[in-house]
């Protein structure tokens, strides 16, 4: 990490040196084209030559603690650009111009170099497998942020030697930047596959605002997506949609973990996790989210009794058309103000002995409208709602077989709006 920071400082200094070099060259050229005419009676004054800019000396002076190989590589690129009159800025960078996929070798350092050298650009990953032994990080600072765009056949995969905590891709993890005075970082991750290889988390949003994740498959992860606190009093304002997540199936695995506030989630499929959504913040909107436990045969998965589709720890949340399939508890919450519209909980595989659609751990303040619940007939612990009798929440038009709900707490909150 120290090297990455030094590289940023180094590149800034080189840019300033180049600016001075270019301005000096331009002044010299202009003087040659329009020389000053000396009086006829005097000998023409001899112009003093501008000293050449010694880039190597600059590098040695400001980059002593930067690895020599990286320093020399950057210096060579700069000299090449000067010799060719500079190069045109590209807003779209092809990663395979710098990194070779499908080698089975770790390419995380090479990818990180490309990210750091191409601020405010989109970096494209063509088809191929890119092995990562360390996380790749983008900047949360809007001045230096990048977008990562993967083709359908591109795979970022954790190496067998992965020893890090956290995600393969850490958006905003480098140069964390949380400011309430800007609209947002406005960077995104799109497409491809992120494979945790049973070891790593998938994608994290560590800082910034208004980050988007779209159209990606996340597999074999402990945590599929984690959204940490953002800029404005913890508001991250991220937009996550059209994503599929398949966890590693271990106890404690989570599809999406949300700590930052004010996020929108749309059209997400989650399976093979212990908890589908873990929500520790408010202001979140969930639409068309499907959490499913993949059960094969008649064997009860280890830890099944504590599986939860949607676990709300804090904040006001809106749920629209969200579904929990085969999880022991569909929706768990406390005394938060929650709105459920058109949500569902269903069970069909002959395993487990617990089917709780909605579980309230405190005073019931939620609104449950048009919820559909399908129980199995051979289970003893079934309930549309588990809750105490206190609270001012409401249940409107529940759709389920009342004879199959062993707990009748829902009757305390039934409301006829007709």
Wavefront OBJ file of the C-alpha trace (Angstrom):
o trace
v 0.000 0.000 0.000
v 2.912 2.319 0.714
v 4.225 1.656 -2.776
v 0.843 2.536 -4.301
v 0.769 5.824 -2.393
v 4.306 6.630 -3.457
v 3.454 5.888 -7.069
v 0.655 8.466 -6.954
v 3.033 11.071 -5.519
v 5.687 10.094 -8.034
v 3.369 10.381 -11.049
v 2.185 13.814 -9.864
v 5.743 15.053 -9.589
v 6.657 13.663 -13.003
v 3.620 15.432 -14.481
v 4.816 18.739 -13.053
v 8.303 18.102 -14.404
v 6.927 17.304 -17.840
v 4.844 20.467 -17.828
v 7.964 22.512 -17.136
v 9.834 20.610 -19.849
v 7.142 21.188 -22.461
v 6.804 24.903 -21.629
v 10.566 25.305 -21.828
v 10.703 23.545 -25.204
v 7.883 25.681 -26.565
v 9.598 28.938 -25.464
v 12.861 27.871 -27.059
v 11.162 26.950 -30.323
v 9.312 30.278 -30.424
v 12.553 32.192 -29.884
v 14.191 30.302 -32.751
v 11.327 31.089 -35.128
v 11.203 34.849 -34.267
v 14.706 35.879 -33.192
v 15.216 39.292 -31.679
v 16.902 41.699 -34.122
v 19.905 43.347 -32.508
v 20.940 46.922 -33.541
v 23.211 47.010 -36.610
v 26.025 48.637 -34.672
v 26.103 45.880 -32.080
v 27.079 42.243 -32.344
v 24.090 39.917 -31.983
v 23.726 38.685 -28.449
v 24.354 34.984 -27.988
v 21.342 33.214 -26.627
v 21.894 31.053 -23.602
v 20.860 27.468 -24.160
v 18.125 26.150 -21.902
v 19.459 23.319 -19.771
v 17.966 19.922 -20.635
v 15.572 18.427 -18.144
v 17.212 15.380 -16.568
v 14.275 13.103 -15.874
v 16.500 10.474 -14.275
v 17.715 13.000 -11.705
v 14.151 13.964 -10.877
v 13.214 10.336 -10.421
v 16.180 9.677 -8.160
v 15.378 12.723 -6.068
v 11.668 12.132 -5.430
v 11.331 8.380 -5.693
v 14.064 6.849 -3.587
v 11.685 4.538 -1.742
v 9.759 3.404 -4.831
v 10.747 0.004 -6.153
v 13.341 0.428 -8.880
v 11.533 -1.771 -11.359
v 8.332 0.269 -11.109
v 10.263 3.577 -11.264
v 12.206 2.530 -14.343
v 9.083 1.236 -16.037
v 7.196 4.497 -15.562
v 10.217 6.537 -16.623
v 10.536 4.483 -19.810
v 6.877 5.123 -20.622
v 7.305 8.880 -20.105
v 10.418 9.013 -22.309
v 8.576 7.069 -24.985
v 5.659 9.518 -24.871
v 8.009 12.508 -25.170
v 9.839 10.929 -28.117
v 6.549 10.393 -29.906
v 5.088 13.802 -29.155
v 2.847 12.539 -26.391
v -0.024 10.108 -26.723
v -3.714 10.734 -27.099
v -5.777 10.224 -23.970
v -7.913 7.099 -24.148
v -11.108 7.024 -22.141
v -11.465 3.275 -22.701
v -8.501 1.086 -21.689
v -8.174 -2.570 -22.724
v -6.576 -4.422 -19.813
v -5.027 -7.027 -22.137
v -2.758 -4.340 -23.552
v -0.967 -4.621 -20.213
v -2.050 -7.927 -18.626
v -2.214 -11.452 -20.055
v -5.183 -13.561 -18.862
v -5.444 -17.372 -18.664
v -1.909 -17.870 -17.387
v -2.932 -19.262 -13.993
v -0.583 -16.720 -12.427
v -1.440 -13.827 -10.116
v -2.032 -10.616 -12.088
v -3.408 -8.444 -9.275
v -0.324 -6.187 -9.129
v -0.377 -5.582 -12.888
v -4.086 -4.749 -12.847
v -3.573 -2.387 -9.921
v -0.896 -0.504 -11.872
v -3.296 -0.005 -14.777
v -5.996 1.283 -12.428
v -3.654 3.793 -10.827
v -2.283 5.107 -14.127
v -5.636 5.649 -15.827
v -7.776 7.828 -13.619
v -11.278 8.770 -14.827
v -11.227 6.041 -17.449
v -13.158 2.846 -18.059
v -10.973 -0.265 -17.921
v -12.283 -3.125 -20.057
v -11.581 -6.813 -19.368
v -12.021 -9.087 -22.426
v -12.897 -12.795 -22.080
v -10.433 -14.737 -19.959
v -9.561 -15.708 -16.396
v -7.646 -13.188 -14.276
v -6.197 -14.689 -11.079
v -5.954 -12.386 -8.053
v -3.857 -13.185 -4.982
v -4.602 -9.719 -3.593
v -7.612 -7.398 -3.877
v -7.730 -4.798 -6.615
v -8.783 -1.367 -5.378
v -10.177 1.713 -7.043
v -10.084 5.258 -5.726
v -13.074 6.777 -3.973
v -11.898 10.256 -4.985
v -13.894 11.437 -8.055
v -10.688 12.952 -9.462
v -9.027 9.543 -9.616
v -11.928 7.065 -9.837
v -12.226 4.479 -12.599
v -14.933 2.140 -13.862
v -14.346 -1.587 -14.375
v -16.222 -3.194 -17.283
v -16.009 -6.968 -17.804
v -17.119 -8.898 -20.867
v -19.529 -11.796 -20.357
v -16.628 -14.260 -20.483
v -14.269 -12.362 -18.174
v -13.622 -13.905 -14.738
v -11.839 -12.349 -11.759
v -10.938 -15.313 -9.516
v -9.289 -15.543 -6.111
v -6.015 -17.453 -6.206
v -5.611 -20.656 -4.222
v -3.030 -18.690 -2.216
v -5.545 -15.986 -1.221
v -4.842 -14.975 2.384
v -6.631 -11.628 2.599
v -9.723 -10.575 4.484
v -12.382 -8.882 2.412
v -13.337 -8.623 -1.228
v -11.617 -9.386 -4.511
v -12.734 -6.004 -5.836
v -12.715 -3.055 -3.425
v -14.438 -0.050 -4.985
v -13.335 3.106 -3.199
v -10.895 1.152 -1.046
v -7.911 3.080 -2.365
v -7.828 6.746 -1.377
v -11.084 6.578 0.543
v -13.093 9.701 -0.091
v -16.298 10.630 1.685
v -17.486 14.162 1.063
v -20.935 15.678 1.410
v -19.977 18.526 -0.925
v -19.910 16.528 -4.169
v -22.596 14.623 -6.036
v -20.645 11.369 -5.908
v -17.794 9.342 -7.263
v -19.956 8.032 -10.109
v -17.898 4.950 -10.883
v -19.246 1.482 -11.636
v -18.534 -2.232 -11.925
v -20.282 -3.965 -14.798
v -20.541 -7.504 -16.164
v -18.469 -10.674 -16.028
v -17.959 -13.061 -13.109
v -16.312 -12.545 -9.729
v -15.270 -15.921 -8.272
v -14.272 -15.974 -4.595
v -12.998 -19.556 -4.954
v -14.548 -20.338 -1.570
v -12.007 -18.018 0.067
v -12.711 -14.385 -0.715
v -15.641 -11.996 -0.638
v -16.888 -10.660 -3.958
v -17.250 -6.877 -4.322
v -17.069 -4.207 -1.614
v -17.965 -0.524 -1.763
v -15.691 1.050 0.838
v -16.156 4.776 0.241
v -17.637 7.389 -2.039
v -21.223 7.811 -3.180
v -23.491 6.825 -6.058
v -21.531 3.729 -7.034
v -23.209 1.268 -9.399
v -22.828 -2.502 -9.707
v -24.643 -4.042 -12.682
v -24.969 -7.314 -14.554
v -22.341 -9.332 -12.664
v -22.345 -12.972 -11.464
v -20.720 -13.429 -8.044
v -19.938 -17.004 -7.021
v -18.206 -19.039 -4.287
v -18.021 -16.125 -1.844
v -18.384 -15.662 1.915
v -19.999 -12.251 1.319
v -21.208 -11.488 -2.189
v -21.494 -7.690 -1.947
v -20.675 -5.517 1.058
v -21.622 -1.837 1.176
v -19.806 0.103 3.861
v -20.533 3.588 5.179
v -20.580 6.368 2.611
v -20.188 10.124 2.625
v -23.213 12.021 3.913
v -23.712 10.783 7.489
v -23.051 7.247 6.294
v -25.067 7.539 3.084
v -23.525 5.515 0.249
v -26.368 5.966 -2.295
v -25.292 2.929 -4.320
v -27.392 1.363 -7.075
v -27.117 -2.434 -7.400
v -29.163 -4.294 -10.016
v -29.333 -7.330 -12.313
v -26.901 -9.333 -10.175
v -26.717 -13.033 -9.283
v -24.927 -14.251 -6.159
v -24.127 -17.845 -5.243
v -22.324 -18.159 -1.932
v -20.005 -20.833 -0.607
v -22.797 -22.392 1.464
v -20.964 -22.005 4.777
v -22.583 -20.957 8.044
v -22.168 -17.187 8.275
v -22.145 -16.639 4.514
v -24.107 -13.593 3.331
v -25.427 -12.585 -0.071
v -25.497 -8.803 0.473
v -24.341 -7.008 3.631
v -25.463 -3.382 3.912
v -23.976 -0.896 6.386
v -24.114 2.307 4.321
v -27.455 4.081 4.045
v -29.797 4.990 1.170
v -29.166 2.244 -1.380
v -31.360 0.750 -4.096
v -31.326 -2.959 -4.965
v -33.234 -4.298 -7.967
v -33.561 -7.736 -9.597
v -31.042 -9.737 -7.585
v -30.956 -13.552 -7.263
v -29.177 -15.023 -4.237
v -28.653 -18.673 -3.314
v -26.462 -21.015 -1.274
v -25.971 -18.555 1.596
v -26.778 -18.588 5.301
v -28.325 -15.098 5.176
v -29.580 -13.553 1.968
v -29.687 -9.853 2.925
v -28.180 -8.481 6.137
v -29.391 -4.899 6.571
v -27.778 -2.773 9.269
v -28.853 0.622 7.900
v -31.944 2.492 6.826
v -33.228 4.273 3.763
v -32.826 1.183 1.581
v -35.188 0.059 -1.186
v -35.322 -3.609 -2.229
v -37.230 -4.609 -5.370
v -37.541 -8.060 -6.910
v -34.996 -9.754 -4.670
v -35.073 -13.565 -4.555
v -33.221 -15.509 -1.860
v -33.172 -19.293 -2.184
v -31.658 -22.193 -0.260
v -30.559 -24.859 -2.719
v -31.441 -28.157 -1.009
v -30.525 -31.448 -2.646
v -32.095 -34.700 -1.524
v -33.491 -35.247 1.980
v -30.483 -34.103 4.012
v -30.911 -30.995 6.127
v -28.058 -28.526 5.456
v -25.820 -27.840 8.454
v -27.068 -24.803 10.379
v -30.346 -24.720 8.443
v -32.468 -23.740 11.464
v -30.759 -20.331 11.653
v -30.939 -19.459 7.945
v -32.711 -16.181 7.118
v -33.795 -14.711 3.810
v -33.823 -11.050 4.924
v -32.449 -9.995 8.320
v -33.090 -6.341 9.253
v -31.001 -5.027 12.140
v -31.717 -1.325 11.816
v -33.465 1.405 9.841
v -36.504 1.984 7.672
v -36.610 -0.393 4.694
v -39.017 -0.799 1.761
v -39.523 -4.266 0.265
v -41.370 -4.794 -3.017
v -41.920 -8.264 -4.508
v -39.124 -9.854 -2.494
v -39.137 -13.634 -2.023
v -37.563 -16.082 0.405
v -37.499 -19.736 -0.692
v -36.535 -22.615 1.575
v -34.912 -20.410 4.237
v -35.976 -21.359 7.783
v -37.074 -17.744 8.407
v -38.160 -15.556 5.524
v -38.061 -12.038 7.010
v -36.660 -11.184 10.457
v -36.775 -7.729 12.030
v -37.322 -5.891 15.292
v -39.333 -2.722 15.943
v -38.236 -0.919 12.773
v -40.737 0.827 10.525
v -40.777 -1.504 7.515
v -43.026 -1.798 4.476
v -43.538 -5.155 2.736
v -45.550 -5.138 -0.497
v -46.210 -8.266 -2.515
v -43.521 -10.260 -0.708
v -43.524 -14.043 -0.333
v -42.087 -16.930 1.672
v -42.332 -20.482 0.420
v -41.175 -24.012 1.296
v -41.427 -27.181 -0.777
v -38.482 -29.522 -0.104
v -39.103 -32.173 2.595
v -36.362 -31.024 4.964
v -36.267 -29.030 8.182
v -38.945 -28.478 10.776
v -39.155 -24.687 10.839
v -41.083 -22.400 8.503
v -41.455 -18.817 9.756
v -42.543 -16.256 7.173
v -42.210 -13.051 9.258
v -40.468 -12.933 12.628
v -40.640 -9.766 14.747
v -38.293 -9.725 17.737
v -39.875 -6.685 19.383
v -42.892 -4.385 19.063
v -44.547 -4.959 15.674
v -44.517 -1.738 13.607
v -44.316 -3.100 10.078
v -46.858 -2.944 7.264
v -47.310 -6.257 5.429
v -49.502 -5.938 2.350
v -50.505 -8.731 -0.075
v -47.964 -11.215 1.266
v -48.085 -14.806 -0.028
v -46.926 -17.729 2.117
v -46.830 -21.412 1.130
v -46.247 -23.915 3.954
v -45.649 -27.650 3.756
v -48.210 -29.800 5.500
v -45.819 -32.050 7.464
v -44.069 -29.369 9.548
v -44.868 -28.615 13.179
v -43.247 -25.182 13.581
v -45.025 -22.944 11.073
v -46.131 -19.327 11.342
v -47.168 -16.464 9.123
v -46.000 -14.102 11.894
v -44.143 -14.672 15.131
v -44.535 -11.592 17.340
v -45.824 -10.262 20.597
v -49.185 -8.514 20.729
v -47.827 -4.964 21.079
v -47.219 -2.502 18.272
v -49.238 -0.556 15.717
v -48.234 -2.467 12.615
v -50.785 -3.734 10.087
v -51.294 -6.825 7.945
v -53.452 -6.383 4.850
v -54.769 -9.182 2.621
v -52.415 -12.022 3.588
v -52.598 -14.948 1.173
v -51.966 -18.309 2.888
v -53.689 -21.363 4.369
v -54.564 -20.210 7.894
v -55.020 -23.783 9.077
v -51.300 -24.409 8.488
v -50.068 -21.524 10.663
v -49.435 -22.852 14.166
v -48.948 -19.352 15.554
v -51.955 -17.009 15.325
v -50.197 -13.761 16.289
v -50.984 -12.289 12.866
v -54.644 -11.945 13.865
v -53.761 -9.092 16.242
v -52.759 -6.906 13.304
v -55.165 -7.869 10.530
v -56.696 -4.791 8.940
v -59.657 -4.733 6.572
v -59.105 -1.872 4.137
v -62.103 -2.779 2.007
l 1 2 3 4 5 6 7 8 9 10 11 12 13 14 15 16 17 18 19 20 21 22 23 24 25 26 27 28 29 30 31 32 33 34 35 36 37 38 39 40 41 42 43 44 45 46 47 48 49 50 51 52 53 54 55 56 57 58 59 60 61 62 63 64 65 66 67 68 69 70 71 72 73 74 75 76 77 78 79 80 81 82 83 84 85 86 87 88 89 90 91 92 93 94 95 96 97 98 99 100 101 102 103 104 105 106 107 108 109 110 111 112 113 114 115 116 117 118 119 120 121 122 123 124 125 126 127 128 129 130 131 132 133 134 135 136 137 138 139 140 141 142 143 144 145 146 147 148 149 150 151 152 153 154 155 156 157 158 159 160 161 162 163 164 165 166 167 168 169 170 171 172 173 174 175 176 177 178 179 180 181 182 183 184 185 186 187 188 189 190 191 192 193 194 195 196 197 198 199 200 201 202 203 204 205 206 207 208 209 210 211 212 213 214 215 216 217 218 219 220 221 222 223 224 225 226 227 228 229 230 231 232 233 234 235 236 237 238 239 240 241 242 243 244 245 246 247 248 249 250 251 252 253 254 255 256 257 258 259 260 261 262 263 264 265 266 267 268 269 270 271 272 273 274 275 276 277 278 279 280 281 282 283 284 285 286 287 288 289 290 291 292 293 294 295 296 297 298 299 300 301 302 303 304 305 306 307 308 309 310 311 312 313 314 315 316 317 318 319 320 321 322 323 324 325 326 327 328 329 330 331 332 333 334 335 336 337 338 339 340 341 342 343 344 345 346 347 348 349 350 351 352 353 354 355 356 357 358 359 360 361 362 363 364 365 366 367 368 369 370 371 372 373 374 375 376 377 378 379 380 381 382 383 384 385 386 387 388 389 390 391 392 393 394 395 396 397 398 399 400 401 402 403 404 405 406 407 408 409 410 411 412 413 414 415 416 417 418
